[in-house]
Amino acid sequence: MRTLKLDQFNGIIFLVISVLISLGSARLSYGSVHNPGPGFLPLWLGIVLGLLSVGLLIKSTFQSSDLRLARQLLDERIRWGKVLLTLSTLVLYGLLLDYLGFLLLTFLFVGCLIRSVDPQPWRKVVVWALVGSVGSYLIFEVWMKLRLPRGFLGL
């Protein structure tokens, strides 16, 4: 009897999740391509996830297993401090969004992640934090006309 490879197991799990997402989105209005309803995005996300899952299943079924890669992954040191820092900044981002506002908090969040997770010089941190915060502001507030939290400074 053949044993199930880890990628095959993951492919099956994600295929089940994609079917559940697609079935759940069937309860919502699909709308049209030009006027999408609430079920449009979940349906297509379920379909794409399903296709990727089938691709993973096919690839892992016909590919020989390489135990060296699994050993390398197990031997690799996980930098738990950086993982916890990222998770804690995400939680703080959610908690402080209404108080500080989208633009300021996104600048601080992106800057913190760039500086702490993969330390970069301050000049690069400031430039990319500005690009990330102003770019996302332009996309969401200006182009998509979504109302983002302004914060106590009104930014």
N, C-alpha and C positions, 0 to 999 in steps of 0.2 A: 504494500500500500504506500502510495506517495504521500509525503508530508507537505503541508501547506507552507509556502514561502511567506515571509513577512510582507512583501509587496503584494502578493496575491490576496492575503488577508486584508491589507489596507485597501486594495482595489474593490473588494467585495463590500467592505464597510462604507466606503465613499459612494459606491453604486447604490446601496440601500438608502443612504442619506439623500442622494440626488433624486431617487424615486419619491421619497417622502416630501422633499421640497417641491417637486413638480406636482404631486397630488395635492399638497396644501395650497399651492398657487391656483389650482383649478377652482377653488372656492371663491376666488377673488375675480373681479372683472378684469378681463384682458385688455380691453380697449382696442386701439389700433397702433400701427407704427408711428403715425403722426400725432396721435393723442393717446399715449399709453395709460392704461389703468393700473391699479395697485398690484395686479397679478402678472403684469408684463415682465418686470425685472426678475422676480423669483422664478418664473417659469424658465426663462432663458438661462439663468444661473444654474438651475437644476439640470437643464439639458447639457450645458457645457461641462458641468461637473460629472455628469453621467458619461459623456464622451471621453473625458480625461480618465475616468475610472476604468472604462473598457480598454482604453489604450494601455493603462498600467497593468491591467490583468493580462492582456495579450503579451506585452513585453516581458513581464515576469514569468509567464508560463513557458515561453520559448527561449528564455535566456538562462544560461547556467548560473547557478548561485556562486557568488564569490564571497567566501568567508573572511577573506583578508579585509574587505571593506567594513564588514560588521565589527571585526576586532579593532580596526582603527577608530571607528566611531565610539566604541566602548572605552578605548584607552585614552581618547581625547579628553582633556580637562575642560569641564564646563565652567565658565566664569560666572558663577552664581551671583556674585556681587553686581555685575553689569545687568544680568537678567532681572534681579530684584530692583535695581535702580530704574530700569526701563518700565517695569510694571508699576512702581510707585509713582513715577512721573505721569504715567497714563491716568492713574487714579486721581492724582492731584489736578491734572488737566480737567478731568470731568467735574471735580468739586469746585474748582476756581473759575470755570468758564464764564458763568454769569457775573461774577464779581469783577474780574479783571478784563473781560472782553476777549473776543476772538483774536483780534490782530495782535495785541500785546502778549497774550498768553501763548499763542502759536509761535511768536518770535522767541519767547523764553524757552518754550518746550523744545523746539528744533535746535536752538542754540545749546541747551543743556545736553541733549542727546548727542549732538555732533562733538561737543567738547569732552564728554565723559565716556561714551561708549567706545569711540575710536578717536582718541585725542588728536585734535587738529590745532593749528595756530589760531590765535584769536581773530586775526583778520579774516581767515577763511570761515570761521564760525559765524562772525557777524554778517558776512556777505551771504552765506547760504541760509542763515536764519531769516535775513531780509527777503531773499528770493522766495523762500518757502512760505513765509507769512503773507507777504504782499501778493505773491502769485496765487495762493489759495484764496485770498480775499478777493482778488480780481475775478477768479473763476466763479466763486460761490455768490458773492455779493453783487458784483457788477454784471457779469455775463448771465448767470442763472437767476439773478434777482431774488436770492434767498436772504432772509433777514437773519443776520448773525448777531450774537450778543455784543453789546457795545461796552459794557463795563462801567465802572464809576468814573473813568476819565472821558467817556464818550467816544472812544476810538473805535 
